[in-house]
Amino acid sequence: MPDPSSLVRSYSPRGTFQTPMRSIAMARREIYVSRHVIWQLFARDFVANLRQKILGYLWVIITPLLAIASFVFLNYAGVLNPGEMSIPYPLFVFIGTSLWALLMTTVTAVANGLIGNSDLIIRTNIPKIGLSLTGLANVLYNYIVGFLLLLIVFAFFRLVPSPWILCYPIVSLPLIALGVGVGLVLAVVGTVARDVTPIALSVLGLLMYVTPVVFNADLSNPVLRRIIVANPLTYLVDTPRSLATLGVIPSPIGYLLSCMLSLVMLWIGIHAFYLVQDKVAERL
Amino acid sequence: MRSDLSLVAQRVSKKFGLTLKQSLRYGLKDMARTFLGAGVSTDQLRKGEFWAVQDVSFELQRGESLGIMGVNGSGKSTLLRMLNGVYAPDAGHIQIRGRVAALIAAGAGFAPMLSGRENVYINGALLGLTKRQVDTLIDEIIAFSELEEFIDLPVRNYSSGMFVRLGFAIAALSRPDVLLMDEVLAVGDLNFQKKCFDCILSMKKQGTSIILVSHSPGSIWAVCDRGLFMDHGHVVVDGTAEDIVRAYDDQNSRNAVESNLRLSAAHTATARSDSPSVVNESLAVPSRGELQSIDGVICREFRILSRQNGEEVGEIDFREVVDLELVIDVYQVIRNASVRVVIDAAHYRNILVLDSYEQGLMLDELVPGRYSFKISLHANNLRPGAYTFNVTVISKHIAAHLSLWLKCATLVIRTPKELFFYAEPLAVVHLPATFTCQPQLAVERSLHA
């Protein structure tokens, strides 16, 4: 690494068009250079979130436990009656909703990262991409805790998960990539027009009903069925779930295409972010 | 970039939209064009935009310090933010070498829920230090900030002075190559300010380049080798620290006069609309100031005239003598009259008086008619600044003003080129004097004594 005291920064108006490759290279370099700051901000958000709460660090497990308890209750009350399924419905819903929540919280955290750190953007020169990613701290920790709870839920139903469950965190990564990509676009556009992010999040929320999150993909309505088959989110949600519970990938080609789509979205997000990030600070 | 320079700014400009709505529209338009791959030219003003900073160029050598002064809204903070890489310039180019520490506002980046100690690590990281580097500095930082007792207290209970102490300690001890400071030290107490200045000067000796934005001539004069004076986004004066302090003082005097006039105009307008009968409608009312006419006499005109060409002036040089002219209309006989000019400074009222009786003009009886008075000053010892004139006509036998005209004229006295006035902003009169110095005791004896 070069000596920081000889490094020359230069600032000029963005005139030349930037290639998408260059955006990726810049993102990589900036995140590497500012890794200490990003780590400190990660820690800050995590700790500050739990201070001044009676239960303190217990909150880390309370929230997910409550979510499970509600499903257990619904199951015993007999409200949930999804019909024949190869795995218990509460397990199906738990995995489905936690994967969906992963996508939603990623988009929300990244989209609000810039506005939430406006104080730092105006007064320091930390790379803006680093600041938008700091919101991922809580997302990632929820993700890890969620995975551990998943094992508890399996134990509750006296089921043995497939050994492929070890791949669960990896196969759900495309959801995070997709979420970050969408979030980055919303982050920069949202600083100019503040209502873009809420609108996009509502639309994204509606997509849950054409994705097999709380119901099975085998619907009798052919139109709805076709939409679900064409929806890339279907594969991103279905694959980790089937892999964890049954050890199979329902549609490898669908999953592969969806993964590539997620990576393209991530790329688009990073490129869009770098194209207009210079205009962000003055609009906060 | 030459190796002895730590900062180069070339024709740097930045524009802003005047209204939120306008900048929302332009922002979306620019974004759409950028996404579509069309270039966005930023160096032209569009409707509803203005230059917050325009065509600013300067260079800064290693270890040199630059002061930036200017009244509020002159573009100082925008320039500093561009130097810190927060805003990208809309035109021009900035190069800056080495690690940059910016003290732009007290408490930037402090997380309120966390303790002072935890925040030192966060702030250190913001300045580019690793955790290990902060570990080695933290005791020094705590000692410098003198916050030993409070370092584990959540910073939301800190005062603004404590924020500055901690913020400055981190920034200074991180040994940056360039330090950008925006008027933050004023919040600290005197002892801490002194400590900060000592620290800044020693950083400067070690090669740190400093840019200081301040409204305090004392700070600029203490720290800076050179300076820029900005007005409406332009650099108006680029010179020594003394030059820019002078330019700043003059600008402030002019603004004081202007805001004074605006305020009294607003006041008069309100008073007139409230009670139109206060001023007799049949009399011609002066266009400026506030006129009260009680009894049989009215002040008509008051002017400050240049001694050289006899023209009315609003701004003169230091020590320049002027003539004052007062015209009054008398409607009833006044016995033992005197006319009086009272001068107010920016912060004090009634600092000087010129009274006709005191100065030896006897007006035993004024019969109805128009009178013109000329008052020739023999010397003018007013220090640079803004002054307001009030005139009144009184009679010995009546214990009240017959006519009183407040704020009938204003005068700005410019700072001189050959003298530097910095010592006391509240002082209004300069008494010319000669200072001499003679040693009374030899050094050895005074040491033994």
Interface residues (C-beta under 8 A of the other chain):
Chain A: P4 S5 S6 L7 V8 R9 S10 Y11 S12 P13 R14 G15 F17 H36 V37 W39 Q40 L41 R44 V47 A48 R51 Q52 D119 L120 I121 I122 R123 T124 N125 I126 V188 V189 V192 A193 A272 L275 V276 D278 K279 A281 E282 R283
Chain B: M1 F16 S23 L24 G27 L28 D30 M31 T34 F35 G37 G39 V40 S41 T42 D43 R81 M82 N84 G85 V86 Y87 A88 P89 D90 A91 G92 H93 I94 Q95 I96 R97 G98 R99 V100 A102 I104 A105 A108 G109 A111 P112 M113 L114 E118 Y121 I122 A125 L126 G128 L129 T130 K131 P154 D177
